[in-house]
């Protein structure tokens, strides 16, 4: 595997909603070939100088790619929840950020199908926004379900393509449907031809359980989240043990992060 590390410059870094920020970085043309679901490792400096140990890289899904006057830019959607992401939120225009990528295996939509169902939990919405853009560009039907604990954590519908059908689900009922994303997933299974999800493991497991319960022979691709130290298969901090297929350990960073849900969860 050829790894590419570079110093990227911050183009924009804004607070978007709740705890969520959006950073755009100027990068090399290598990212032109990246696909939704791939990620990068970003090296975070120490946002709290009282800690002397080095800060490990953070694995971040690519939110999108845009071109401005021939300049290639990538977006990173992130929640400010700890030292590394606090440091990220403090980086201003023209600041230098060290990144490694693009990494991993992204989503593999079948463009010959018609109705695409996307399910995001929390910040797991990030790669699904880019995927939704790609699918809409192909004139496919797209429904995007976003679940979170409350309204402050739901992606703004105003920032989505108008052709995307958006379903908000909050646990406290403060926006959209009250409950969990498994309810709209179950309701839309018959309509969908292919499904894609990203979020915490319990959510992905629950979606796969619904698929199995209704004996639906339709692919559910899941993008798994994990803390990583390297991002390219050396540290084994992102190991998973699939229920089907190849026996033994697989790595989210290199074998994934996209897996067929039945391969991982049975």
Residue pairs with C-beta under 8 A, 6 or more apart in sequence:
1 232
1 233
1 254
3 100
3 232
4 28
4 30
4 100
4 101
5 98
5 99
5 100
6 27
6 28
6 98
6 99
7 96
7 97
7 98
7 99
8 25
8 26
8 27
8 74
8 96
8 97
8 98
8 99
9 25
9 26
9 94
9 95
9 96
9 97
10 23
10 24
10 25
10 26
10 91
10 92
10 93
10 94
10 95
10 96
10 97
11 24
11 25
11 26
11 68
11 73
11 93
12 22
12 23
12 24
12 93
13 21
13 22
13 23
13 24
13 88
13 89
13 91
13 92
13 93
13 95
14 21
14 22
15 21
15 89
16 22
16 77
16 156
16 159
17 152
17 153
17 154
17 155
17 156
18 79
18 152
18 153
19 79
19 80
19 81
19 152
19 153
20 77
20 78
20 79
20 80
20 123
20 153
20 155
21 77
21 78
21 79
21 80
21 85
21 88
21 89
22 63
22 75
22 76
22 77
22 78
23 75
23 76
23 78
23 88
23 91
24 66
24 73
24 74
24 75
24 76
25 73
25 74
25 75
25 76
25 97
25 99
26 71
26 72
26 73
27 72
27 73
27 74
27 99
28 72
29 72
30 102
31 62
31 65
31 72
31 74
31 101
31 102
32 65
32 72
33 102
34 62
34 65
34 74
34 101
34 102
34 106
35 106
35 107
36 62
36 106
36 107
36 127
36 128
36 130
36 131
36 134
37 61
37 104
37 105
37 106
37 107
37 127
37 131
37 198
37 223
37 257
37 258
38 61
38 62
38 101
38 102
38 103
38 104
38 105
38 106
39 59
39 60
39 61
39 62
39 101
39 102
39 103
39 104
39 127
39 231
39 257
40 59
40 60
40 62
40 74
40 76
40 99
40 100
40 101
40 102
40 103
40 231
41 57
41 58
41 59
41 60
41 99
41 100
41 101
41 103
41 228
41 230
41 231
42 57
42 58
42 60
42 76
42 88
42 97
42 98
42 99
43 55
43 57
43 97
43 98
43 99
43 100
44 55
44 57
44 58
44 83
44 84
44 85
44 87
44 88
45 55
45 87
46 54
46 55
46 83
46 87
47 83
47 84
47 86
47 87
47 90
48 83
48 86
51 83
55 83
55 84
55 87
56 84
56 229
57 100
57 228
57 229
57 230
57 231
58 84
58 85
58 88
59 103
59 226
59 227
59 228
59 231
59 253
60 76
60 78
60 126
61 76
61 77
61 126
61 127
61 198
61 223
62 74
62 75
62 76
62 101
62 102
62 126
62 127
62 130
63 74
63 75
63 76
63 77
63 126
63 127
63 129
63 130
64 74
64 75
64 129
64 130
64 133
65 72
65 73
65 74
65 75
65 130
66 73
66 75
67 73
76 88
76 126
77 123
77 125
77 126
77 129
78 85
78 88
78 123
78 126
79 85
79 122
79 123
80 86
80 88
80 89
88 97
91 97
100 231
100 232
101 231
103 231
103 232
103 253
104 231
104 252
104 253
104 254
104 256
104 257
104 258
105 254
105 255
105 256
105 257
105 258
106 127
106 223
106 258
107 127
107 131
107 196
107 221
107 223
107 258
108 221
108 258
109 116
109 131
109 134
109 135
109 194
109 196
110 193
110 194
110 219
111 138
111 140
113 140
113 193
113 194
114 140
114 141
114 193
115 140
115 141
115 143
115 191
115 192
115 193
115 194
116 135
116 140
116 141
116 142
116 143
116 192
116 193
116 194
116 195
116 196
117 143
117 145
117 185
117 188
117 189
117 191
117 192
117 194
117 195
117 196
118 128
118 131
118 132
118 142
118 143
118 144
118 145
118 195
118 196
118 197
119 128
119 144
119 145
119 147
119 181
119 184
119 185
119 195
119 196
119 197
119 198
119 199
119 203
119 207
120 126
120 128
120 144
120 145
120 146
120 147
120 155
120 181
120 197
120 198
120 199
121 146
121 147
121 148
121 181
121 197
121 198
121 199
121 200
121 203
122 147
122 148
122 153
122 199
122 200
124 197
124 198
124 199
124 200
124 203
124 223
124 225
125 146
125 155
125 198
126 198
127 198
127 223
128 144
128 196
128 198
129 144
129 155
129 159
129 160
131 196
132 142
132 144
132 160
132 161
132 164
133 161
135 142
136 142
136 161
136 163
136 164
141 165
142 161
142 163
142 164
142 165
143 164
143 165
143 166
143 167
143 188
143 191
143 192
144 160
144 164
144 165
144 166
144 167
145 167
145 169
145 181
145 184
145 185
145 188
146 154
146 155
146 166
146 167
146 168
146 169
146 181
147 168
147 169
147 170
147 171
147 180
147 181
147 199
147 203
148 154
148 169
148 170
148 171
149 170
149 171
149 172
150 170
150 171
150 172
150 174
150 175
151 168
151 170
151 174
151 175
153 170
154 168
154 170
154 175
154 176
157 166
157 168
160 166
167 176
167 177
167 184
168 175
168 176
168 177
169 176
169 177
169 178
169 179
169 180
169 181
169 183
169 184
170 176
170 177
170 178
171 178
171 179
171 180
172 178
173 179
177 183
177 184
180 203
180 206
181 199
181 203
181 207
182 206
182 207
182 210
185 195
185 207
185 210
186 210
186 214
189 195
189 210
189 211
189 214
189 216
189 218
192 218
193 218
194 218
194 219
194 221
195 207
195 211
195 218
195 219
195 220
195 221
196 220
196 221
196 222
196 223
197 203
197 204
197 207
197 220
197 221
197 222
197 223
197 261
198 222
198 223
198 225
199 225
200 225
201 224
201 225
204 222
204 224
204 261
204 264
204 265
205 265
207 220
207 222
207 261
208 220
208 222
208 261
208 262
208 264
208 265
208 266
209 265
211 218
211 220
211 261
211 262
212 262
212 266
219 260
220 260
220 261
220 262
221 258
221 259
221 260
221 261
222 258
222 259
222 260
222 261
222 264
223 256
223 257
223 258
224 240
224 252
224 256
224 257
224 258
224 259
224 264
225 252
225 257
226 237
226 238
226 252
226 253
226 257
227 237
227 238
228 235
228 237
228 238
228 252
228 253
229 235
229 237
230 237
230 253
231 253
232 253
232 254
233 251
233 253
233 254
236 249
236 251
238 251
238 252
238 253
239 249
239 250
239 251
239 252
240 249
240 250
240 251
240 252
240 256
240 259
240 264
241 248
241 249
241 250
242 250
242 259
242 263
242 264
243 262
243 263
243 264
243 265
243 266
244 262
244 263
244 266
245 263
250 256
